[in-house]
């Protein structure tokens, strides 16, 4: 499946492993959440990078202790109308301080790209039916917003006015 990162098609260096497959000592792998939990001791000793597919029904706190060992978290979008992974992305970035790659997988459409980017998703696994030009345009479709995005740009506060004071958090 085509992978878009930074507005460009990129080669995917990650290998998804089935739960039954042997865990290689090196190479970059993406594991299921169950496999990640089962092999948590082995993960720290691998020379390759490790990623996880986080089901959209999971709480992000389930992987909090493993975040230092994860270079990629793939967030599932099983349907266009299911937005639970948006909340997961925002929590991973703002609450847990995760700085690795957040990848959208599943039903991932260019129409959602700008919204996904605003919550911290930075890679998109697509089905290839929408052109790269469509994705590039969609990634920058939102220029003003009423609330802060993950980027924390002052222009996104208070209806997009840069000179408006930020409201105190309560």
C-alpha positions, 0 to 999 in steps of 0.5 A: 500500500502506498505510504505518504509522509511529508506530502510525498510517496515514500518507501515503507521500510517497515515489515508487519509481522503476524503474531505467529511469525518469528521475531527477527533480531534486526529490521524494523517491524510492526507488531499487533498490540497482543504480540507487543505485550507478549514480547515486551522483554525481547523488544528492548534487546532488538537492534531493529526498530519496533512499531505497534498497531494500536486498535482504536478500541484500546486505551493509549495508556496500555502502551505508555510504559513501552513508548520509549521502545516504539518508533511507530504507532499505527492507528486504525481507522476501520471506517470513514465514520469511526474517529476514535483514532483521532483521540488516540493520536491527540492523547499520544502527542499531547498527554503522553509526549510521544514523538515517533511516527503516528501512521494512519492505517485502514480506511484513510482518505485524503478528505481527512488528511488535514484533520489527521495532521492537526492531531499529530498523525504524520504518515498515511497508508493509503489504498492508492485510489487518490492521487498524490496531488489530491493528498498534497492539496488535502494536507493543507486544506485547513488554514484557520481553526478555532482550536489548537492543533498538535502543532500548537501554532498561535494562529489556530487559537481564538478563531485564527487571530494571532493577536488574541490572547490564549485562554487559561486552561481550567 
